[in-house]
Amino acid sequence: MTTSRKPVSAHKRIVIKIGSALLVDRDSGLKAAWLESLCADIADLKRSGAEVLVVSSGAIAMGRTVLGLARGALRLEESQAAAAVGQIALARAWSASLSTHSIVAGQILLTLGDTEERRRYLNARATIAELMRHGAVPIINENDTVATSEIRYGDNDRLAARVATMVGADLLVLMSDIDGLYTAPPHLDPDARFLEIVDAITPEIEAMAGDAGSELSRGGMKTKIDAGKIATGAGCAMIIASGKPDHPLAAIDKGARSSWFRPSGTPQTARKTWIAGQLEPAGRLTIDAGAETALRSGKSLLPAGVRAVAGEFHRGDPVAVCIEGGREIARGLCAYDADEARRIAGRKSTEIEAILGYSGRAAMIHRDDMVIASGQGAGV
Ligand code: GLU
């Protein structure tokens, strides 16, 4: 194994998941002072150059306090109503707290389909990317008011892992009242050992994930390990840490106990492996010799170098890139639908807006979305 764990502050794009029990007290509601200390940590990370996204639980917990719902399990309608009330308060709290550091917050509410269906996935990803381009911090939660039992994540651990892979994050921090992974539930087994580094999520590691959920949160260790599989498989490291102390992110870098899950590769290599290995191309772009040279030197594929477009595909679908004569030299995710690609093929990127009526991407396939088949140039 190569590197050991890096400090949180050494990462570029960080998704932080906050469990309900950290943010909301059953009796007194929002834990405002704690939230302020967390937002100060987020501001520090942003100052050191990181992009930060937050997946915040707590809507249902907050709403049920406001509505005075009894303890115990809620009916679906009750949790939807609680979420409707709680989400407003939650978003307002984040926005107010981040604004004291001159950080703008943007609320994103996702349902399962937004990360599992390609077109909706691309749409959600584009919105999040645009928010981050403006330096804003996305505050993400499941859209619990419309999610029903069949179509919900139900836990924000896996939602956060999906978000992390969607945005190509290099670190996911799961913060709850659990400080990390033990070989057995520590309150039941005095011999339970704490695991500071997890190199790979093996069946043994999965077996250790007993149900460690607390009353206010759904995500026990099982969903955290599921999240770890999603994140690390996409090249994103994961940390499970206790959020109980004030300044909980800074606490991790100061040595507070936490478990670190090693990523396999980087988000970029994981993405390219996925493009190269898993997908059946939905179409074919034939390119000219100039474009081939550009691709082999690591550049993106511009519309100008595309001679012909075959097949029916949508934006974001995988396509084969062939040279004249038919040999496939690369594979990538096309930034345009097939009919749009046909219309802009052979044209300059500056003409795209006039041809399509909107200003799309300059590249037909961005180099980050492309793998060169021969292993030369921009290949994996
Ligand atoms: N989306 C839920 C909420 O905001 C929380 C789910 C979870 O705790 O994982 O209340």
Boltz pocket constraint, residues with backbone or C-beta under 6 A from the ligand:
constraints:
  - pocket:
      binder: B
      contacts: [[A, 19], [A, 20], [A, 56], [A, 57], [A, 58], [A, 59], [A, 60], [A, 61], [A, 83], [A, 141], [A, 142], [A, 144], [A, 154], [A, 155], [A, 156], [A, 157], [A, 216], [A, 217], [A, 218], [A, 219]]
      max_distance: 6.0
